[in-house]
Amino acid sequence: MNLQNAFCESANMALPKLYLGRKIRELRQSIGLTQLQFAERLGISTSYLNQIENNQRPVSASVLLALADKFQIDLAELSQGEGDRLLSALIEALADPLFEGYAPNLQEMKLIAGNAPGLAKALISCHQAYRRSSEQLASFDASAAHAAAEPSPYEEVRDFFHFVDNYIHDLDTAAERLAAKIGIADRETGAALSQHLEREHGVRIARATEPDLIRRFDPMAKVLYLNPYLPAATRNFQIAFQVAEIEAGDEADRIAGRADFRSPGAFEICRVGLCNYFAGALTLPYQRFLSAAKELRHDLELLAARFGASIEQVAHRLSTLQRPGSKGVPVFFARIDRAGNITKRHSAAKLQFARFGGACPLWNVHQAFESPGRFLRQLAETPDGVRYLSVATELTKSGGGFNAARRRYAIALGCEIAHAGDFVYADGLDITSRAGFDPIGISCRICIRSDCVHRSVPPLTHKITVDRQRREAVPYQIA
């Protein structure tokens, strides 16, 4: 038996069944091959490939090896993406006491998320509506309660970006081409964007006089008004947004229209989000930014300095590096306010944020408010045994002088510990000692840790008991 055969045999014994039909089909279509041509390259029959693409058969270890050899596919990428996000949301939904009489095992839920993603999303949407209605019914009349059961526009748009992996291929590649055309890499970003706007579209930039205004465009006069006190990174982004509105507006309309939103305002919110995406991809072009992230080992400060961007812009862009065949390190990214509300979130890693409730109080992002200007590092382990490196920092935004309101928030960026060596923030940390990892959860309502003194509410999946004769930090015991 040769080495490859031995590996295949051992891998077949160790690997769980992987149903990757949709991803295999998308890969084949992206490189323009028929099923016959693709199957020949992999050394399998067309009928076998057809069964794989329709999730009728799992992908074997030998096929995985052929994918890596023939198409330079990172095998780790195949197990991540929408399936993980759907699975996480499905597990959270089915943990609700509403489904107390039904307890599917993990394999069943993986099959649902992989084979019937539409059904999984429909179930998640139903659960969201149920929770909204249940939580607000007591304080609303019938008509208001019905409205509360509908998803908010922002929730719909958040889920749209979440389930497309926070990566919009057509917008990203178009922005990258435009960045090369106008010479973003060779010139100061703001000057390049301003000159492009004026030369190609006759739009000039002027100072806004309204004190609280960030950006306003007058399409008749072709004038873009900007707050004169904006930081350079914010100013550049707002100019890039205007470029996106003019040059990528039709594509944004098409993508948002295809999402088939239910909420009236969701289309407009999504369209703004798509133009924001284009602006980020224009100021931080994909391949150039990806190369710099690898070279600088994801040092947020150095990346911000090199590209003339803000720390938040850089961290957010790192979470979008999900281009097929050229992915960055799978990271999670979140922004929270001082009340603990998660206002931005995305995860290409296994860590998936809870859809309801706040984040775990043991997560270092909360401590960032206590140490402004510092980058806090944390080694953390979730209840499923997966370990992470998390980096958090507090940021402040101001619109002007002494009397201007200042917005404070914290951001967190991290990765699974297998990728920690790609981050400068892992230097000096002992990632081999399990004792060095803090036990964190996703949120209290779905966390199964029974010995956490920071718990705010009981877990939905476990019963609790109360002992009148005994009192500990948490006033109940988890069965």
C-alpha positions as CSV (number, residue, x, y, z in Angstrom):
1,M,0.0,0.0,0.0
2,N,1.5,3.4,-1.0
3,L,1.6,6.5,1.2
4,Q,-1.4,8.2,-0.5
5,N,-3.5,5.1,-0.3
6,A,-2.6,4.7,3.4
7,F,-3.6,8.3,4.0
8,C,-6.9,7.9,2.2
9,E,-7.8,4.8,4.2
10,S,-6.9,6.4,7.6
11,A,-8.7,9.6,6.6
12,N,-11.8,7.7,5.6
13,M,-11.9,6.1,9.0
14,A,-11.4,9.4,10.9
15,L,-13.3,12.0,9.0
16,P,-17.0,12.7,9.6
17,K,-19.2,12.4,6.6
18,L,-18.9,15.6,4.6
19,Y,-21.8,16.6,2.4
20,L,-20.4,19.5,0.4
21,G,-22.5,19.3,-2.8
22,R,-23.3,23.0,-3.1
23,K,-19.7,24.1,-2.6
24,I,-18.4,21.5,-5.0
25,R,-20.9,22.6,-7.6
26,E,-20.0,26.3,-7.1
27,L,-16.3,25.5,-7.5
28,R,-16.9,23.6,-10.7
29,Q,-19.1,26.4,-12.2
30,S,-16.6,29.1,-11.1
31,I,-13.9,27.5,-13.3
32,G,-16.3,26.8,-16.2
33,L,-16.2,23.0,-16.3
34,T,-18.9,20.6,-17.1
35,Q,-19.7,17.7,-14.8
36,L,-17.9,15.4,-17.3
37,Q,-14.8,17.6,-17.4
38,F,-14.7,18.1,-13.7
39,A,-15.2,14.4,-12.9
40,E,-12.4,13.5,-15.3
41,R,-10.0,15.9,-13.6
42,L,-10.9,14.3,-10.2
43,G,-10.6,10.8,-11.5
44,I,-14.2,9.8,-10.6
45,S,-17.3,9.0,-12.6
46,T,-19.8,11.6,-13.7
47,S,-22.6,9.8,-11.9
48,Y,-20.6,9.9,-8.6
49,L,-19.9,13.6,-9.1
50,N,-23.6,14.2,-9.7
51,Q,-24.5,12.4,-6.5
52,I,-21.9,14.4,-4.6
53,E,-23.3,17.7,-5.9
54,N,-26.8,16.7,-5.0
55,N,-25.7,15.7,-1.5
56,Q,-26.7,12.1,-2.1
57,R,-23.2,10.9,-1.2
58,P,-20.6,12.3,1.1
59,V,-17.2,13.4,-0.2
60,S,-14.5,10.8,0.3
61,A,-11.0,11.4,1.5
62,S,-9.6,10.5,-1.9
63,V,-11.9,13.2,-3.6
64,L,-10.7,15.7,-1.0
65,L,-7.1,14.9,-1.9
66,A,-7.9,15.3,-5.6
67,L,-9.5,18.7,-5.0
68,A,-6.4,19.9,-3.2
69,D,-4.1,18.5,-5.8
70,K,-5.9,19.4,-9.0
71,F,-7.5,22.7,-8.0
72,Q,-5.2,24.0,-5.1
73,I,-8.2,24.0,-2.8
74,D,-7.6,24.6,0.9
75,L,-9.4,21.7,2.5
76,A,-10.1,23.7,5.6
77,E,-12.2,26.1,3.5
78,L,-14.6,23.4,2.5
79,S,-15.8,22.7,6.0
80,Q,-16.5,26.4,6.8
81,G,-18.9,29.0,5.5
82,E,-22.7,29.1,5.4
83,G,-23.1,25.6,6.7
84,D,-21.5,26.5,10.0
85,R,-23.5,29.7,10.4
86,L,-26.8,27.9,9.6
87,L,-25.9,25.1,11.9
88,S,-25.2,27.5,14.8
89,A,-28.4,29.5,14.2
90,L,-30.4,26.2,14.0
91,I,-28.9,24.8,17.2
92,E,-29.8,28.0,19.0
93,A,-33.4,28.0,17.7
94,L,-34.0,24.4,18.6
95,A,-32.6,25.0,22.1
96,D,-35.7,27.0,22.8
97,P,-38.2,25.3,25.3
98,L,-40.7,25.7,22.5
99,F,-39.1,22.5,21.0
100,E,-38.8,20.7,24.4
101,G,-40.3,17.5,23.0
102,Y,-37.9,17.4,20.0
103,A,-34.2,16.8,20.5
104,P,-32.4,16.1,17.2
105,N,-28.8,15.0,17.4
106,L,-25.9,17.0,15.8
107,Q,-25.7,14.8,12.7
108,E,-29.4,15.4,12.0
109,M,-29.0,19.1,12.2
110,K,-25.9,19.0,10.0
111,L,-27.8,17.2,7.4
112,I,-30.7,19.7,7.5
113,A,-28.2,22.7,7.3
114,G,-26.3,21.0,4.4
115,N,-29.1,19.5,2.4
116,A,-32.0,21.8,3.0
117,P,-30.6,25.3,3.8
118,G,-33.8,26.9,2.7
119,L,-35.8,24.9,5.2
120,A,-33.3,25.7,7.9
121,K,-33.5,29.4,7.2
122,A,-37.3,29.2,7.2
123,L,-37.3,27.5,10.6
124,I,-34.9,30.1,12.0
125,S,-37.1,33.0,10.6
126,C,-40.2,31.4,12.3
127,H,-38.3,31.1,15.6
128,Q,-37.2,34.8,15.3
129,A,-40.9,35.9,14.8
130,Y,-42.0,33.7,17.7
131,R,-39.5,35.3,20.0
132,R,-40.3,38.8,19.0
133,S,-44.0,38.2,19.4
134,S,-43.6,36.4,22.8
135,E,-41.4,39.1,24.3
136,Q,-43.5,42.1,23.2
137,L,-47.0,40.8,23.2
138,A,-47.6,41.7,26.8
139,S,-46.9,45.4,26.2
140,F,-48.5,45.9,22.8
141,D,-52.0,45.8,21.4
142,A,-52.9,43.2,18.7
143,S,-51.8,45.3,15.7
144,A,-48.5,46.3,17.3
145,A,-47.8,42.8,18.4
146,H,-48.3,41.6,14.8
147,A,-45.8,44.2,13.6
148,A,-43.3,43.2,16.3
149,A,-43.5,39.6,15.0
150,E,-42.1,40.8,11.6
151,P,-38.3,41.0,11.2
152,S,-36.9,44.5,11.4
153,P,-35.2,45.8,8.2
154,Y,-31.9,45.8,10.0
155,E,-32.3,42.2,11.1
156,E,-33.1,41.1,7.6
157,V,-30.1,42.9,6.1
158,R,-27.8,41.6,8.9
159,D,-28.9,38.0,8.0
160,F,-28.4,38.7,4.3
161,F,-24.7,39.6,4.8
162,H,-24.3,36.8,7.4
163,F,-25.4,34.0,5.1
164,V,-23.4,35.2,2.0
165,D,-20.3,35.0,4.2
166,N,-19.9,38.8,4.2
167,Y,-18.4,38.6,0.8
168,I,-20.0,40.0,-2.4
169,H,-17.9,38.7,-5.3
170,D,-19.2,40.9,-8.1
171,L,-18.8,44.1,-6.1
172,D,-15.4,43.1,-4.7
173,T,-13.8,42.3,-8.0
174,A,-15.3,45.5,-9.6
175,A,-13.9,47.6,-6.8
176,E,-10.5,46.0,-7.2
177,R,-10.4,46.7,-10.9
178,L,-11.4,50.3,-10.3
179,A,-8.7,50.7,-7.6
180,A,-6.1,49.6,-10.1
181,K,-7.5,51.9,-12.8
182,I,-7.3,55.0,-10.7
183,G,-4.0,54.1,-9.0
184,I,-5.1,53.7,-5.4
185,A,-1.9,51.8,-4.7
186,D,0.4,54.5,-6.0
187,R,-1.2,57.7,-4.7
188,E,-2.8,59.1,-1.6
189,T,-6.2,57.5,-1.5
190,G,-8.3,60.7,-1.0
191,A,-6.6,62.6,-3.8
192,A,-7.0,59.6,-6.2
193,L,-10.7,59.3,-5.4
194,S,-11.5,63.0,-5.5
195,Q,-9.8,63.4,-8.9
196,H,-11.6,60.4,-10.2
197,L,-15.0,61.8,-9.1
198,E,-14.3,65.1,-10.8
199,R,-12.7,63.8,-13.9
200,E,-15.1,61.0,-14.7
201,H,-18.4,62.3,-13.2
202,G,-18.0,66.1,-12.9
203,V,-18.5,65.9,-9.1
204,R,-16.6,68.3,-6.9
205,I,-16.2,68.2,-3.2
206,A,-17.1,71.1,-0.9
207,R,-17.2,71.8,2.9
208,A,-20.5,71.0,4.6
209,T,-21.8,73.7,6.9
210,E,-24.3,71.6,9.0
211,P,-22.5,70.7,12.2
212,D,-23.8,67.1,12.5
213,L,-23.6,66.2,8.8
214,I,-21.1,63.6,7.6
215,R,-21.9,63.5,3.9
216,R,-24.5,65.0,1.6
217,F,-24.7,64.7,-2.2
218,D,-26.5,67.2,-4.4
219,P,-27.1,65.4,-7.7
220,M,-28.3,68.4,-9.5
221,A,-25.3,70.6,-8.7
222,K,-23.0,67.6,-8.7
223,V,-21.5,68.6,-5.3
224,L,-20.5,66.2,-2.5
225,Y,-20.5,68.0,0.8
226,L,-18.3,66.6,3.5
227,N,-17.8,67.5,7.2
228,P,-14.5,69.3,7.2
229,Y,-13.5,67.8,10.6
230,L,-13.7,64.2,9.5
231,P,-10.6,62.1,10.1
232,A,-8.8,61.4,6.8
233,A,-9.8,57.7,6.8
234,T,-13.5,58.5,7.3
235,R,-13.4,61.2,4.6
236,N,-11.8,58.8,2.1
237,F,-14.4,56.2,2.8
238,Q,-17.3,58.7,2.3
239,I,-15.8,59.7,-1.1
240,A,-15.5,56.1,-2.0
241,F,-19.1,55.6,-1.0
242,Q,-20.1,58.3,-3.5
243,V,-18.1,56.5,-6.2
244,A,-20.0,53.3,-5.3
245,E,-23.4,55.1,-5.6
246,I,-22.6,56.3,-9.0
247,E,-20.7,53.4,-10.6
248,A,-22.0,50.4,-8.7
249,G,-25.5,51.5,-7.9
250,D,-27.2,49.4,-10.6
251,E,-25.3,46.3,-9.4
252,A,-26.3,47.1,-5.8
253,D,-29.9,47.4,-6.9
254,R,-29.7,44.0,-8.6
255,I,-28.2,42.2,-5.6
256,A,-30.6,43.8,-3.1
257,G,-33.6,43.1,-5.3
258,R,-32.6,39.4,-5.6
259,A,-32.6,39.1,-1.8
260,D,-36.4,39.4,-1.8
261,F,-36.7,41.2,1.5
262,R,-40.0,41.2,3.4
263,S,-39.4,44.5,5.4
264,P,-40.2,47.7,3.4
265,G,-37.0,49.5,4.4
266,A,-34.7,46.5,4.1
267,F,-34.0,47.1,0.4
268,E,-32.7,50.6,1.0
269,I,-30.6,49.5,4.1
270,C,-29.1,46.7,2.1
271,R,-28.3,49.0,-0.8
272,V,-26.4,51.3,1.5
273,G,-24.7,48.3,3.0
274,L,-23.6,47.1,-0.5
275,C,-22.3,50.5,-1.4
276,N,-20.4,50.6,1.9
277,Y,-19.0,47.2,0.9
278,F,-17.9,48.5,-2.4
279,A,-16.3,51.5,-0.7
280,G,-14.3,49.3,1.6
281,A,-13.2,47.1,-1.2
282,L,-12.1,50.1,-3.2
283,T,-10.0,51.7,-0.5
284,L,-8.6,48.3,0.6
285,P,-8.3,46.3,-2.7
286,Y,-8.6,42.6,-2.1
287,Q,-5.3,41.0,-3.3
288,R,-3.1,43.9,-2.2
289,F,-4.8,44.0,1.2
290,L,-4.6,40.2,1.6
291,S,-0.9,40.2,0.8
292,A,-0.3,43.0,3.3
293,A,-2.3,41.2,6.0
294,K,-0.1,38.2,5.6
295,E,3.1,40.2,5.4
296,L,2.3,42.3,8.5
297,R,0.8,39.3,10.4
298,H,-2.6,41.1,10.7
299,D,-1.2,44.0,12.8
300,L,-4.2,46.3,12.7
301,E,-2.2,49.4,13.4
302,L,0.4,48.8,10.7
303,L,-2.3,47.9,8.2
304,A,-4.2,51.1,9.0
305,A,-1.1,53.1,8.6
306,R,-0.2,51.5,5.2
307,F,-3.6,52.0,3.7
308,G,-4.6,55.3,5.3
309,A,-7.6,53.5,6.9
310,S,-9.0,53.3,10.4
311,I,-8.6,50.4,12.8
312,E,-12.2,49.5,12.4
313,Q,-12.1,49.6,8.6
314,V,-9.1,47.3,8.6
315,A,-10.7,44.8,11.1
316,H,-14.0,44.8,9.1
317,R,-12.2,44.2,5.8
318,L,-10.3,41.3,7.3
319,S,-13.7,39.7,7.9
320,T,-14.6,39.9,4.2
321,L,-11.6,38.1,2.8
322,Q,-13.6,35.1,1.7
323,R,-12.9,35.0,-2.1
324,P,-13.1,31.4,-3.4
325,G,-9.6,30.1,-4.1
326,S,-7.9,33.1,-2.4
327,K,-9.3,33.2,1.1
328,G,-7.7,35.0,4.0
329,V,-7.5,33.6,7.6
330,P,-11.0,32.9,8.7
331,V,-11.7,35.5,11.4
332,F,-14.5,36.7,13.6
333,F,-15.2,40.4,14.0
334,A,-17.6,42.2,16.2
335,R,-18.3,45.7,17.4
336,I,-20.1,46.4,20.7
337,D,-21.4,49.5,22.4
338,R,-20.9,50.3,26.1
339,A,-24.2,48.7,26.9
340,G,-22.9,45.4,25.5
341,N,-25.1,45.5,22.3
342,I,-23.4,43.9,19.3
343,T,-23.8,46.5,16.5
344,K,-21.7,44.7,13.9
345,R,-20.8,41.0,13.7
346,H,-19.5,38.4,11.4
347,S,-17.6,35.2,11.8
348,A,-15.9,33.1,9.1
349,A,-14.5,31.0,12.0
350,K,-16.4,28.3,14.0
351,L,-17.3,30.9,16.6
352,Q,-20.9,32.1,15.8
353,F,-22.5,35.0,17.7
354,A,-25.8,34.5,19.4
355,R,-28.8,35.9,17.6
356,F,-30.5,36.9,20.8
357,G,-29.1,38.3,24.1
358,G,-25.8,39.8,24.8
359,A,-22.3,38.4,24.5
360,C,-20.4,36.5,27.2
361,P,-19.2,38.8,30.0
362,L,-15.9,36.9,30.1
363,W,-15.0,37.9,26.6
364,N,-12.2,40.5,26.6
365,V,-14.1,42.9,24.3
366,H,-16.0,44.2,27.4
367,Q,-12.7,44.9,29.2
368,A,-11.5,47.1,26.3
369,F,-13.6,50.0,27.6
370,E,-11.5,49.9,30.8
371,S,-8.2,50.2,28.8
372,P,-8.7,52.8,26.1
373,G,-5.9,52.9,23.5
374,R,-4.6,49.4,24.3
375,F,-4.9,46.1,22.4
376,L,-6.1,43.4,24.8
377,R,-5.3,39.8,24.0
378,Q,-7.2,36.7,25.2
379,L,-6.9,33.0,24.7
380,A,-10.4,31.6,25.0
381,E,-12.2,28.3,24.8
382,T,-15.9,27.8,24.0
383,P,-18.0,25.0,25.5
384,D,-17.6,22.9,22.4
385,G,-13.8,22.7,23.1
386,V,-12.7,25.0,20.2
387,R,-10.0,27.5,21.3
388,Y,-9.5,31.0,19.9
389,L,-7.2,34.0,20.0
390,S,-9.2,37.2,20.5
391,V,-7.9,40.8,20.2
392,A,-10.0,43.7,21.5
393,T,-9.6,47.5,21.6
394,E,-11.7,50.5,22.5
395,L,-12.2,53.2,19.8
396,T,-13.7,56.7,20.0
397,K,-15.3,58.7,17.2
398,S,-15.8,62.4,17.4
399,G,-17.4,64.8,14.9
400,G,-15.4,67.9,15.9
401,G,-14.2,69.9,18.8
402,F,-14.6,70.0,22.6
403,N,-18.4,70.2,22.6
404,A,-18.9,67.5,19.9
405,A,-20.5,64.2,21.0
406,R,-18.0,61.3,21.2
407,R,-19.1,57.8,20.4
408,R,-17.2,55.0,22.3
409,Y,-17.3,51.4,21.2
410,A,-15.1,48.4,21.2
411,I,-14.1,46.0,18.5
412,A,-12.9,42.4,18.7
413,L,-11.1,40.4,16.1
414,G,-9.9,36.8,16.4
415,C,-9.3,33.4,14.9
416,E,-9.2,29.8,15.8
417,I,-6.0,28.9,17.6
418,A,-4.7,26.9,14.6
419,H,-4.2,30.2,12.8
420,A,-2.8,32.1,15.8
421,G,0.7,32.0,14.3
422,D,-0.5,34.3,11.5
423,F,-1.2,37.0,14.0
424,V,1.4,39.2,15.7
425,Y,-0.9,39.3,18.7
426,A,-0.1,35.7,19.5
427,D,3.6,36.5,20.1
428,G,4.6,35.6,23.6
429,L,1.4,33.7,24.5
430,D,1.6,30.0,25.4
431,I,-1.0,28.6,23.1
432,T,-0.1,25.0,24.0
433,S,-1.2,25.2,27.6
434,R,-4.9,24.5,28.0
435,A,-4.8,26.2,31.4
436,G,-4.1,29.5,29.7
437,F,-7.5,29.6,28.0
438,D,-10.4,31.4,29.5
439,P,-13.7,29.5,29.4
440,I,-16.1,31.7,27.6
441,G,-19.5,31.1,26.1
442,I,-21.6,32.5,23.2
443,S,-24.4,33.8,25.4
444,C,-25.8,32.7,28.7
445,R,-29.1,31.5,27.3
446,I,-27.4,28.8,25.2
447,C,-24.2,28.3,27.2
448,I,-24.1,24.9,29.0
449,R,-21.4,25.8,31.6
450,S,-22.9,25.0,35.0
451,D,-20.1,26.5,37.1
452,C,-19.9,30.1,35.8
453,V,-20.5,32.7,38.5
454,H,-21.1,35.4,35.8
455,R,-24.2,33.7,34.4
456,S,-27.1,36.2,33.9
457,V,-29.9,33.8,32.9
458,P,-30.3,30.0,33.0
459,P,-29.5,28.0,29.9
460,L,-32.6,27.2,27.8
461,T,-31.5,23.6,27.3
462,H,-31.2,22.6,31.0
463,K,-33.6,22.6,33.9
464,I,-32.7,24.4,37.1
465,T,-33.3,23.7,40.8
466,V,-33.4,26.1,43.7
467,D,-32.3,25.0,47.2
468,R,-33.9,27.2,49.9
469,Q,-31.2,26.1,52.3
470,R,-28.2,27.0,50.1
471,R,-27.1,30.2,48.3
472,E,-24.2,30.5,45.9
473,A,-23.1,33.3,43.5
474,V,-25.8,32.1,41.1
475,P,-29.1,31.6,43.0
476,Y,-30.0,28.3,41.3
477,Q,-28.3,25.0,40.3
478,I,-28.3,23.8,36.7
479,A,-29.4,20.1,36.4
